[in-house]
Amino acid sequence: MIRLLVHDAVLLTLDPDRPDPFRGWFTVGDDGRLLTVEAGNPPPDVLAGLRAEQVLDVGGALVGPGFVSSHSHLFTSASRGLGTDLSLYGWIEAMLRYTFAAGAEDLYWMTRHGAQDFLRNGITTAFDFTDSGLTFARESDGVAHYSASVPDPLYQHAQLRGKADAGLRTVHSVMLGQGPVDPAAALAHLDGVVELSTDIDPSLLLRLAVSGTVQWADDPAAADLEVTAMRRHGLLNQPHFLETPHEVELQQSKFGWYRDAGALGPDLVFGHFIQTTDEIIAEAAAAGCGMSWQPMSNGRLASGVARIPEIRAAGMRIGIGLDDQSCTDVSDPFANMRTALALIRATYRDPEALPVREVLAMHTRGSAEVLGLDEHVGTLRPGRFADFLVVDPRRPDTGPVWDAYGTYVLACSLRNLRQVWSGGRLVAEGMTLCDPGSDEVEGQVHERMARLRAEIDGA
């Protein structure tokens, strides 16, 4: 059965096997997945029998897949405006100041707030680094650690529920304890998270993952534990790695920990991957590793510019993420793409160092591919979820559309985002969410953060 028919659209499918853009139409089945994607106008027999509410005429607007953020921290949505002039580790301390005292239900509302913020802005799938409940301690701008304690799995489940209740598709990532932690206890915690995750809608929870901690670890055993966890449950692992510009030689030396642990491969995705060498890039690419690039965050925290042209040339898969909502600040994928273009083209003094079409592909199909989700999201192809955006360059008017990709990436922004659809269901109209509980989410977050601030600051 057809749930929805969309027509009179300029389609940017991001389908690697099909040239686009083209004027066309598509249908969505009852399972929320695309049935067919075709050029031209829908034939009368397809339109016959459909009710008015099952037909969407977008009037020539641009329609592309929902953005996929390959690296996000949704719980930080309530911590914007902290650590404004600090580099990574100082910023983490400032950002976690109030969430450190939060309980499981506080994290539920913070995470749901971040998830609905993503949906409103056209991000329909996200890799989410959850709050671990572990204490973060900075020794210097280049050395920091998380505590070795292991939180209750219910702390993780609260964040799982927050994302699912918001309707965001996610990869849920769990940080294992580090330092003098009992591996058995860390794995038991992970087992508990895996068991609890079975009550989450599998169309929303697309995958579980490990949040690697080698960047902050003192012992190669951290990499061994991550590999054990990956193999135990068939998990993806995305470590923050080679991110900060401080203590670069120390960071680079830890690449060998992953090699020696047997971690290198398609299920290892390096988050940030800025302070690389030619040798590290070549070895990671040869092993099939991927990377996730966070251009706005990297600029805001003065972390540096990833070597995207060399990494692309080596054949590594690359996705783009929005990172923390408290260091990307505005969860705007359009601004994230333009920041990416500006950083790479200015650094390499070459406008072809990153083409417009490629940056859009990285933030959609590329992110899906690097996370192992390309059979579900990232493109407008039959069988994928009908997660799509209606972007209208005439409201407000950006002028004639000479090149649909050029207009979509360079001229459009959140102000042109008319609608966000997930699984063939409308989730946002302009900046207004369709979820009737969205106002309660905002109220809960403000009240709870005010309470936590009073507890921490005594104000």
Long-range contacts (C-beta under 8 A, 24 or more apart in sequence): 1-29, 1-30, 2-27, 2-28, 2-29, 2-35, 2-46, 2-50, 2-54, 3-28, 3-29, 3-30, 3-32, 3-54, 3-386, 3-424, 4-28, 4-54, 4-55, 4-56, 4-386, 4-421, 4-424, 5-42, 5-46, 5-47, 5-50, 5-54, 5-55, 5-56, 6-56, 6-58, 6-63, 6-388, 7-41, 7-42, 7-55, 7-56, 7-57, 7-58, 8-41, 8-57, 8-58, 8-59, 8-60, 9-58, 9-60, 9-61, 9-62, 9-63, 9-390, 10-60, 10-61, 10-62, 10-63, 10-401, 10-404, 11-37, 11-63, 11-64, 11-380, 12-62, 12-63, 12-64, 12-65, 12-360, 12-380, 12-404, 12-405, 12-408, 13-37, 13-64, 13-65, 13-379, 13-380, 13-381, 14-64, 14-65, 14-360, 14-361, 14-364, 14-365, 14-378, 14-379, 14-380, 15-379, 15-380, 15-381, 16-365, 16-379, 18-381, 21-62, 21-404, 21-405, 23-60, 26-380, 26-386, 28-386, 28-423, 28-424, 29-424, 32-203, 32-385, 32-386, 32-422, 32-423, 32-424, 32-425, 33-382, 33-383, 33-384, 33-385, 33-386, 33-423, 34-380, 34-381, 34-382, 34-383, 34-384, 34-385, 34-386, 35-382, 36-382, 37-380, 37-381, 37-382, 58-390, 58-392, 61-390, 61-391, 61-392, 61-393, 61-394, 61-418, 62-390, 62-391, 62-392, 62-393, 62-401, 62-404, 62-407, 62-408, 62-412, 63-380, 63-388, 63-389, 63-390, 63-391, 64-360, 64-364, 64-380, 64-388, 64-389, 64-391, 64-408, 65-364, 65-365, 65-377, 65-378, 65-379, 65-380, 65-384, 65-387, 65-388, 65-389, 66-122, 66-123, 66-124, 66-125, 66-364, 66-377, 66-387, 66-388, 66-389, 66-420, 66-421, 66-422, 67-122, 67-123, 67-124, 67-125, 67-333, 67-363, 67-364, 67-367, 67-389, 68-123, 68-124, 68-125, 68-126, 68-319, 68-363, 68-364, 68-365, 68-367, 68-368, 68-371, 68-373, 68-377, 68-378, 69-118, 69-123, 69-125, 69-126, 69-127, 69-320, 69-321, 69-322, 69-333, 69-363, 69-367, 70-127, 70-269, 70-292, 70-319, 70-320, 70-321, 70-366, 70-367, 70-370, 70-371, 71-127, 71-129, 71-238, 71-271, 71-272, 71-292, 71-294, 71-319, 71-321, 71-322, 71-323, 72-114, 72-118, 72-126, 72-127, 72-128, 72-129, 72-321, 72-322, 72-323, 72-324, 72-325, 73-114, 73-128, 73-129, 73-131, 73-323, 73-324, 73-325, 73-326, 74-110, 74-111, 74-114, 74-115, 74-118, 74-126, 74-128, 74-130, 74-159, 74-162, 74-163, 74-168, 74-325, 75-99, 75-107, 75-110, 75-111, 75-114, 75-130, 75-131, 75-159, 76-110, 76-114, 76-324, 76-325, 76-326, 76-327, 77-110, 77-111, 77-113, 77-114, 77-117, 77-325, 77-326, 77-331, 77-445, 78-110, 78-113, 78-114, 78-445, 78-448, 78-449, 79-324, 79-325, 79-326, 80-325, 80-326, 80-329, 81-326, 81-329, 82-326, 83-326, 83-327, 86-301, 87-141, 87-244, 87-245, 87-246, 87-301, 87-302, 87-303, 88-141, 88-243, 88-244, 88-301, 88-303, 89-138, 89-140, 89-141, 89-142, 89-143, 89-144, 89-244, 89-246, 90-138, 90-141, 91-301, 91-327, 92-136, 92-138, 92-144, 93-136, 93-138, 95-324, 95-326, 95-327, 96-136, 97-456, 98-449, 98-452, 98-453, 98-456, 99-131, 99-452, 100-135, 100-456, 101-452, 101-455, 101-456, 102-131, 102-448, 102-452, 104-152, 104-154, 104-155, 104-157, 104-158, 105-158, 106-448, 106-452, 107-131, 107-155, 107-158, 107-159, 107-162, 108-158, 108-159, 108-161, 108-162, 109-162, 109-441, 109-444, 109-445, 109-448, 110-162, 110-445, 110-448, 111-158, 111-159, 111-162, 111-163, 112-162, 112-163, 112-165, 112-166, 112-441, 113-441, 113-442, 113-444, 113-445, 114-325, 115-162, 115-163, 115-166, 115-167, 115-168, 115-170, 116-166, 116-168, 116-433, 116-435, 116-438, 116-441, 117-325, 117-331, 118-168, 118-322, 118-331, 119-166, 119-167, 119-168, 119-420, 119-422, 119-427, 119-428, 119-433, 120-420, 120-428, 120-431, 120-433, 121-331, 121-332, 121-333, 121-414, 121-417, 122-333, 122-389, 122-414, 122-417, 122-420, 122-428, 123-168, 123-322, 123-331, 123-333, 124-168, 124-169, 124-377, 124-385, 124-387, 124-420, 124-422, 124-427, 125-168, 125-169, 125-170, 125-206, 125-367, 125-368, 125-373, 125-377, 125-378, 125-387, 126-168, 126-169, 126-170, 126-171, 126-321, 126-322, 127-170, 127-171, 127-173, 127-209, 127-238, 127-292, 127-321, 127-367, 127-371, 128-159, 128-163, 128-170, 128-171, 128-172, 128-173, 129-173, 129-175, 129-211, 129-238, 130-156, 130-159, 130-172, 130-173, 130-174, 130-175, 130-211, 131-155, 131-159, 132-174, 132-175, 132-211, 134-175, 134-177, 140-246, 140-247, 141-244, 141-246, 141-247, 142-244, 142-246, 142-247, 142-248, 142-250, 142-251, 143-247, 143-250, 144-216, 145-178, 145-179, 145-216, 145-217, 145-218, 146-175, 146-177, 146-178, 146-179, 146-213, 146-216, 147-177, 147-179, 148-177, 148-178, 148-179, 148-180, 148-181, 149-177, 149-181, 150-177, 150-181, 150-185, 150-186, 150-188, 150-189, 151-189, 153-189, 153-192, 153-193, 153-195, 153-196, 154-196, 156-193, 156-196, 157-193, 157-196, 157-197, 160-196, 160-197, 160-200, 160-205, 161-200, 163-204, 163-205, 164-200, 164-201, 164-204, 164-205, 165-437, 166-435, 166-441, 167-204, 167-422, 167-427, 167-435, 168-204, 169-203, 169-204, 169-205, 169-206, 169-376, 169-377, 169-385, 169-387, 169-422, 170-204, 170-205, 170-206, 171-206, 171-207, 171-208, 171-209, 171-236, 171-371, 171-373, 172-197, 172-205, 172-207, 172-208, 172-209, 173-208, 173-209, 173-210, 173-211, 173-236, 173-238, 174-208, 174-209, 174-210, 174-211, 175-210, 175-211, 175-213, 176-210, 176-211, 176-213, 176-225, 176-226, 176-229, 178-213, 178-216, 178-217, 178-222, 179-217, 179-218, 179-219, 183-221, 183-225, 183-228, 186-225, 186-229, 187-225, 187-228, 187-229, 187-232, 190-229, 190-232, 190-233, 191-232, 194-233, 203-385, 203-423, 206-373, 206-376, 206-377, 207-235, 207-236, 207-371, 207-372, 207-373, 208-233, 208-235, 208-236, 209-235, 209-236, 209-237, 209-238, 210-235, 210-236, 210-237, 210-238, 211-237, 211-238, 211-239, 211-240, 212-237, 212-238, 212-239, 212-240, 212-241, 213-239, 214-239, 214-241, 214-254, 214-257, 214-258, 215-239, 215-240, 215-241, 215-242, 215-243, 215-251, 215-254, 217-254, 217-257, 220-257, 220-260, 220-261, 222-257, 223-254, 223-257, 223-258, 223-260, 223-261, 223-263, 224-261, 226-261, 226-263, 227-261, 227-262, 227-263, 230-263, 230-267, 235-267, 236-267, 236-269, 236-371, 236-372, 237-263, 237-267, 237-268, 237-269, 238-268, 238-269, 238-270, 238-271, 238-292, 239-268, 239-270, 239-271, 240-271, 240-272, 241-270, 241-271, 241-272, 241-273, 242-270, 242-272, 242-273, 242-274, 242-275, 242-276, 242-280, 243-271, 243-272, 243-273, 243-274, 243-275, 243-298, 243-303, 244-275, 244-303, 245-274, 245-275, 245-302, 245-303, 245-304, 248-275, 251-275, 252-276, 252-277, 252-280, 255-280, 255-283, 255-284, 259-283, 264-288, 264-289, 265-289, 266-290, 266-372, 267-372, 269-319, 269-370, 269-371, 271-321, 272-298, 272-303, 272-306, 273-306, 273-311, 274-298, 274-303, 274-304, 274-305, 274-306, 274-307, 275-304, 276-306, 276-307, 276-311, 278-310, 281-307, 281-310, 281-311, 281-314, 281-316, 282-314, 284-314, 284-316, 285-311, 285-314, 285-315, 285-316, 289-316, 290-316, 290-317, 290-318, 290-319, 290-369, 290-370, 291-316, 291-317, 291-318, 291-319, 291-370, 292-318, 292-319, 292-320, 292-321, 292-367, 292-370, 293-318, 293-319, 293-320, 293-321, 293-340, 293-362, 294-320, 294-321, 294-322, 294-323, 294-328, 295-320, 295-336, 295-339, 295-340, 295-343, 296-322, 296-323, 296-328, 296-329, 296-335, 296-336, 296-339, 297-322, 297-323, 297-324, 297-327, 297-328, 298-343, 299-339, 299-343, 300-327, 300-328, 300-329, 301-327, 305-343, 305-344, 305-347, 308-340, 308-344, 308-353, 308-354, 309-344, 309-348, 309-353, 309-354, 312-358, 317-366, 317-369, 317-370, 318-362, 318-366, 318-370, 319-362, 319-363, 319-366, 319-367, 319-368, 319-369, 319-370, 319-371, 320-359, 320-362, 320-363, 320-366, 320-367, 321-367, 332-413, 332-414, 333-363, 334-409, 334-412, 334-413, 334-414, 335-413, 336-363, 337-363, 337-409, 338-409, 338-410, 341-409, 356-405, 356-406, 356-409, 356-410, 357-405, 357-409, 359-409, 360-405, 360-408, 360-409, 385-422, 385-423, 386-421, 386-422, 386-423, 386-424, 387-421, 387-422, 387-423, 388-421, 389-417, 389-419, 389-420, 389-421, 390-417, 390-418, 390-419, 390-420, 390-421, 391-416, 391-417, 391-418, 392-416, 392-418
